[in-house]
Amino acid sequence: MKKYRQKGTVVLLAAIFSLSTLLAACGNQPTAQNASATGGSEELTAITQVTNWFAQAEHGGLYAAKEQGYYNEAGLDMTIQAGGPQVSPTQIVASGKAQFGLATADQLLVAREEGIPLVAIATIFQKSPQGLMVHANQNISSLADLNNRSVYVGTGSVFWDFVKSKYQLGNVKELAYTGSLAPFVADETVAIQGYVTSEPYEMKQQNVDINFLLLADAGYNPYSNVLFTTEQYIQDHPDIVRGYVEASMKGWDYYKTNYDTVNDVILKENPDFTKKKLNYAAETLIPFVYEDDAAEHGVGYMTEERWTELGKQLKEIGALKEEPDVSKVFTDEFLPNS
């Protein structure tokens, strides 16, 4: 993404200087004191990242980066703020209450057209794990089979607009998704949104046979769990952005083979989960995070082609008025292998 290339030169030069020089350049950032390995103290820049849901394996690399001290090594005192059904990471980051957030690529494109200058700086999921779950005994093999059904989806879900448009679902009753699977268990005829890394496990525990229909397999594959910040923050603090991205990606590299111990940390943050559920999710997400382009270029990698395709899809379904200039939507300059 060419827009920030000149900034990238500054970032590389800044990396040569000592930690004190880095912090002097970011003097208007809040700081925290932390004991150094030598027994002294060093100032860390206090930052916050807000996630898109309660603590879970899908955030595993971020918790790994915090637990392993990767954020501290980058000069950052990290607070991970959990999201939830009533939490909007895009609004929180745009307001400055957090410096970084997690969202899906389509959410970021819609936010930008609404005048919120957010920029994607890395992605966790190369392939979207999102989809719709149905009962196995309903003989639903495609999203096209959802006509004359009730479907639980989140308010304003762009993916659902795509599904309705592509499969001409003109006779579907839309019900509000709250995160609870109880309505799905109670009614075998309905469908419900979810992640293949999570909801199928819950149903297995309740002896409910399901089929999971991935949106990616239907042609809708936005980057998911995208790390983002604002244009202004990138311009003002490129060194912090680089440190955050590199530490986060290092955390994801660690999580791949050490998820069992990191999940103990996540379990403390979200005791509603079980260790078995977290490990199931961690094992299920491996191909979605670490394969495809990530296998060659590293975790976090994004392409202009994918962003352009998504922009065209959103324009076609009316989610966007105009096709976006994707050169302003994302940047790869802060990734470790860039």
C-alpha positions as CSV (number, residue, x, y, z in Angstrom):
1,M,0.0,0.0,0.0
2,K,1.9,3.0,-1.3
3,K,0.3,5.7,0.8
4,Y,2.4,4.8,3.9
5,R,5.6,3.8,2.3
6,Q,7.5,7.0,3.2
7,K,6.4,6.4,6.8
8,G,7.9,2.9,6.5
9,T,11.4,4.4,6.1
10,V,11.0,6.4,9.3
11,V,9.9,3.2,11.1
12,L,12.9,1.3,10.0
13,L,15.3,4.1,11.1
14,A,13.4,4.5,14.4
15,A,14.0,0.8,15.1
16,I,17.8,1.5,15.3
17,F,17.5,3.8,18.2
18,S,17.2,2.8,21.9
19,L,13.9,2.3,23.7
20,S,14.3,5.7,25.4
21,T,14.6,7.4,22.0
22,L,11.5,5.6,20.8
23,L,9.5,6.8,23.8
24,A,10.8,10.3,23.5
25,A,9.3,10.3,20.0
26,C,5.9,9.3,21.5
27,G,6.0,11.6,24.5
28,N,2.3,12.3,24.3
29,Q,1.4,8.7,24.8
30,P,0.4,7.4,28.3
31,T,3.2,5.4,29.9
32,A,3.5,2.8,32.6
33,Q,6.5,1.6,34.7
34,N,7.7,-1.9,34.3
35,A,10.6,-3.7,35.9
36,S,13.3,-4.6,33.4
37,A,15.3,-7.8,33.2
38,T,18.3,-6.1,34.8
39,G,16.3,-5.1,37.9
40,G,15.8,-1.4,36.9
41,S,12.7,0.1,35.4
42,E,11.8,1.2,31.9
43,E,8.9,3.2,30.6
44,L,6.3,1.4,28.5
45,T,3.8,3.0,26.3
46,A,0.3,2.1,27.5
47,I,-2.0,1.1,24.7
48,T,-5.3,-0.8,24.5
49,Q,-6.7,-3.2,21.9
50,V,-10.4,-4.0,21.9
51,T,-11.4,-7.4,20.5
52,N,-14.6,-8.3,18.7
53,W,-15.9,-10.8,21.3
54,F,-15.3,-12.2,24.7
55,A,-11.8,-13.7,25.3
56,Q,-11.5,-16.9,23.2
57,A,-9.1,-19.0,21.1
58,E,-9.7,-16.8,18.1
59,H,-7.7,-14.1,20.0
60,G,-5.1,-16.6,21.1
61,G,-2.1,-15.0,19.5
62,L,-2.9,-11.7,21.2
63,Y,-3.0,-13.2,24.6
64,A,0.2,-15.2,23.8
65,A,2.0,-11.9,22.9
66,K,0.9,-10.4,26.2
67,E,1.7,-13.5,28.3
68,Q,5.1,-14.1,26.7
69,G,6.1,-10.5,27.1
70,Y,6.3,-9.7,23.3
71,Y,4.4,-6.4,23.8
72,N,6.7,-5.4,26.6
73,E,9.7,-6.2,24.5
74,A,8.2,-3.8,21.9
75,G,7.9,-1.1,24.6
76,L,4.2,-1.5,25.0
77,D,2.1,-1.9,28.1
78,M,-0.9,-3.8,26.6
79,T,-4.4,-3.9,27.8
80,I,-6.7,-6.3,26.0
81,Q,-10.3,-5.1,26.3
82,A,-12.9,-7.8,25.6
83,G,-15.6,-7.1,23.1
84,G,-19.2,-8.5,23.1
85,P,-22.6,-8.2,21.5
86,Q,-23.0,-4.5,22.4
87,V,-19.4,-3.5,21.8
88,S,-18.3,-1.7,18.6
89,P,-14.5,-1.9,18.1
90,T,-14.7,0.4,15.1
91,Q,-16.4,3.1,17.1
92,I,-14.2,2.7,20.2
93,V,-11.0,3.0,18.1
94,A,-12.3,5.9,16.1
95,S,-13.1,7.7,19.3
96,G,-9.6,7.2,20.6
97,K,-10.7,5.1,23.6
98,A,-8.5,2.3,22.3
99,Q,-5.6,2.5,19.8
100,F,-6.2,-0.9,18.1
101,G,-9.2,-3.1,17.4
102,L,-10.4,-6.3,15.7
103,A,-13.1,-6.4,13.0
104,T,-14.0,-8.1,9.8
105,A,-12.8,-6.6,6.5
106,D,-16.3,-5.8,5.4
107,Q,-17.0,-3.9,8.6
108,L,-13.9,-1.8,7.9
109,L,-14.9,-1.0,4.3
110,V,-18.4,0.1,5.4
111,A,-16.9,2.2,8.2
112,R,-14.6,4.0,5.8
113,E,-17.4,4.8,3.4
114,E,-19.2,6.3,6.4
115,G,-16.3,8.6,7.0
116,I,-14.4,6.7,9.7
117,P,-10.7,6.6,8.6
118,L,-9.8,3.2,9.8
119,V,-6.9,1.2,8.3
120,A,-6.3,-2.6,8.4
121,I,-2.7,-3.4,9.5
122,A,-2.8,-7.2,9.6
123,T,-5.3,-10.1,9.5
124,I,-5.5,-13.1,11.6
125,F,-7.8,-15.3,9.5
126,Q,-6.8,-15.9,5.9
127,K,-10.1,-17.8,5.4
128,S,-13.2,-16.7,7.1
129,P,-14.4,-19.2,9.7
130,Q,-17.8,-17.7,9.8
131,G,-20.9,-19.4,8.5
132,L,-24.4,-20.6,9.2
133,M,-25.2,-23.7,11.2
134,V,-28.2,-25.9,10.5
135,H,-29.5,-29.2,11.9
136,A,-28.2,-32.2,10.0
137,N,-31.7,-33.8,9.7
138,Q,-33.0,-30.8,7.7
139,N,-31.3,-31.9,4.4
140,I,-29.8,-28.4,4.0
141,S,-26.7,-28.8,1.9
142,S,-26.4,-25.2,0.6
143,L,-27.2,-21.7,1.7
144,A,-29.6,-21.7,-1.2
145,D,-31.8,-24.1,0.9
146,L,-32.6,-21.5,3.5
147,N,-35.6,-20.0,1.8
148,N,-38.8,-20.5,3.9
149,R,-36.6,-20.8,7.0
150,S,-35.9,-18.6,10.1
151,V,-32.3,-17.5,10.5
152,Y,-30.6,-15.9,13.5
153,V,-28.2,-13.3,12.3
154,G,-26.6,-10.2,13.9
155,T,-28.2,-6.8,13.2
156,G,-26.6,-5.2,10.1
157,S,-24.6,-8.3,9.2
158,V,-23.1,-7.6,5.7
159,F,-22.4,-11.2,5.0
160,W,-26.2,-12.0,5.3
161,D,-26.9,-9.3,2.7
162,F,-24.5,-11.1,0.4
163,V,-26.1,-14.5,1.1
164,K,-29.6,-13.2,0.5
165,S,-28.6,-11.6,-2.8
166,K,-26.5,-14.4,-4.2
167,Y,-29.1,-17.1,-3.4
168,Q,-32.2,-15.0,-3.9
169,L,-33.5,-15.6,-0.4
170,G,-36.7,-13.6,-0.6
171,N,-38.7,-15.6,1.9
172,V,-36.6,-15.8,5.1
173,K,-37.6,-14.7,8.5
174,E,-34.6,-12.9,10.2
175,L,-34.3,-13.2,13.9
176,A,-31.9,-11.3,16.1
177,Y,-28.7,-13.2,17.1
178,T,-27.7,-12.7,20.7
179,G,-24.9,-15.2,21.1
180,S,-27.2,-17.8,22.6
181,L,-27.6,-21.2,20.9
182,A,-30.7,-22.1,22.9
183,P,-33.2,-21.0,20.2
184,F,-31.3,-23.2,17.7
185,V,-31.3,-26.2,19.9
186,A,-35.0,-25.8,20.6
187,D,-36.1,-25.5,16.9
188,E,-34.6,-27.9,14.4
189,T,-35.9,-25.9,11.4
190,V,-33.9,-22.7,12.1
191,A,-30.3,-21.7,11.1
192,I,-27.9,-19.6,13.1
193,Q,-24.7,-17.7,12.5
194,G,-21.5,-18.8,14.1
195,Y,-17.8,-19.7,13.8
196,V,-16.8,-23.2,12.7
197,T,-14.2,-23.0,15.5
198,S,-16.8,-22.6,18.2
199,E,-20.5,-23.4,17.8
200,P,-20.1,-27.0,16.4
201,Y,-18.2,-27.9,19.6
202,E,-21.1,-26.7,21.7
203,M,-23.6,-28.8,19.7
204,K,-21.4,-31.9,19.9
205,Q,-21.5,-31.5,23.7
206,Q,-25.3,-31.5,23.6
207,N,-25.5,-34.4,21.1
208,V,-27.0,-32.2,18.4
209,D,-26.0,-33.2,14.9
210,I,-25.3,-30.2,12.7
211,N,-24.0,-29.2,9.3
212,F,-21.9,-26.0,9.1
213,L,-22.0,-24.0,5.9
214,L,-18.9,-21.8,5.5
215,L,-19.4,-18.4,3.9
216,A,-16.0,-18.7,2.3
217,D,-17.1,-21.8,0.4
218,A,-20.1,-19.8,-0.9
219,G,-17.7,-17.2,-2.4
220,Y,-17.8,-14.6,0.4
221,N,-14.4,-14.7,2.1
222,P,-13.5,-11.4,3.8
223,Y,-10.4,-11.3,6.0
224,S,-11.5,-11.9,9.6
225,N,-10.2,-10.7,12.9
226,V,-8.4,-7.9,11.2
227,L,-6.2,-5.7,13.3
228,F,-6.9,-2.1,12.6
229,T,-6.2,1.5,13.8
230,T,-6.8,5.0,12.5
231,E,-5.0,6.8,9.7
232,Q,-4.1,9.5,12.2
233,Y,-2.5,7.1,14.6
234,I,-0.4,5.6,11.9
235,Q,0.8,9.0,10.9
236,D,1.6,10.1,14.5
237,H,2.9,6.8,15.9
238,P,4.3,4.5,13.2
239,D,6.8,3.0,15.5
240,I,4.1,2.0,18.0
241,V,2.0,0.5,15.2
242,R,5.0,-1.5,14.0
243,G,5.8,-2.8,17.5
244,Y,2.2,-3.8,18.0
245,V,1.9,-5.6,14.7
246,E,5.2,-7.5,15.0
247,A,4.5,-8.5,18.6
248,S,1.0,-9.7,17.7
249,M,2.2,-11.8,14.8
250,K,5.0,-13.2,17.0
251,G,2.3,-14.2,19.5
252,W,0.3,-16.0,16.8
253,D,3.4,-17.9,15.7
254,Y,3.8,-18.9,19.3
255,Y,0.1,-19.9,19.8
256,K,0.2,-22.4,16.9
257,T,2.3,-24.9,18.9
258,N,1.7,-23.7,22.4
259,Y,-2.0,-23.1,22.5
260,D,-2.6,-25.4,25.4
261,T,-0.7,-23.2,27.9
262,V,-2.0,-19.9,26.4
263,N,-5.5,-21.2,26.7
264,D,-5.1,-21.3,30.5
265,V,-4.7,-17.6,30.4
266,I,-7.7,-17.1,28.2
267,L,-9.7,-19.4,30.6
268,K,-8.9,-17.0,33.4
269,E,-10.3,-14.1,31.3
270,N,-13.4,-16.0,30.3
271,P,-14.3,-18.8,32.8
272,D,-17.5,-19.5,30.9
273,F,-15.4,-21.6,28.5
274,T,-13.7,-24.9,29.2
275,K,-10.2,-25.9,28.4
276,K,-11.5,-28.6,26.0
277,K,-13.5,-26.0,24.1
278,L,-10.6,-23.7,23.8
279,N,-8.3,-26.4,22.6
280,Y,-10.9,-27.6,20.1
281,A,-11.1,-24.0,18.7
282,A,-7.3,-23.7,18.6
283,E,-6.9,-26.9,16.6
284,T,-9.8,-26.0,14.3
285,L,-8.5,-22.6,13.4
286,I,-5.0,-23.7,12.4
287,P,-5.8,-24.0,8.6
288,F,-7.8,-20.8,8.7
289,V,-4.9,-18.8,10.2
290,Y,-1.7,-20.4,9.1
291,E,-2.4,-21.7,5.6
292,D,-3.1,-20.2,2.2
293,D,-1.1,-16.9,1.8
294,A,0.1,-17.1,5.4
295,A,2.0,-20.3,4.7
296,E,4.3,-18.4,2.3
297,H,4.2,-14.8,3.6
298,G,3.6,-15.2,7.3
299,V,0.6,-14.7,9.6
300,G,-1.2,-11.3,9.0
301,Y,-0.6,-11.1,5.2
302,M,-3.2,-9.4,3.0
303,T,-3.5,-8.8,-0.7
304,E,-4.9,-5.9,-2.7
305,E,-6.7,-8.5,-4.9
306,R,-8.7,-9.8,-1.9
307,W,-9.6,-6.3,-0.7
308,T,-10.6,-5.3,-4.3
309,E,-12.8,-8.4,-4.7
310,L,-14.6,-7.7,-1.4
311,G,-15.2,-4.1,-2.3
312,K,-16.8,-5.1,-5.6
313,Q,-19.1,-7.6,-3.8
314,L,-20.2,-5.0,-1.3
315,K,-21.0,-2.6,-4.1
316,E,-23.0,-5.2,-5.9
317,I,-25.2,-5.9,-2.9
318,G,-25.6,-2.3,-2.0
319,A,-23.6,-2.3,1.2
320,L,-21.3,0.3,-0.4
321,K,-22.3,3.1,-2.7
322,E,-19.0,3.1,-4.5
323,E,-16.1,0.6,-5.0
324,P,-13.5,1.7,-2.4
325,D,-9.9,2.8,-3.1
326,V,-8.3,-0.2,-1.4
327,S,-4.9,1.5,-1.4
328,K,-6.3,3.5,1.5
329,V,-8.0,0.6,3.3
330,F,-5.0,-1.5,4.3
331,T,-1.3,-1.5,4.6
332,D,1.3,-4.3,4.8
333,E,4.2,-2.1,5.7
334,F,4.1,-3.0,9.4
335,L,4.2,-6.8,9.0
336,P,7.4,-8.5,10.0
337,N,8.1,-9.8,6.5
338,S,7.2,-6.7,4.6
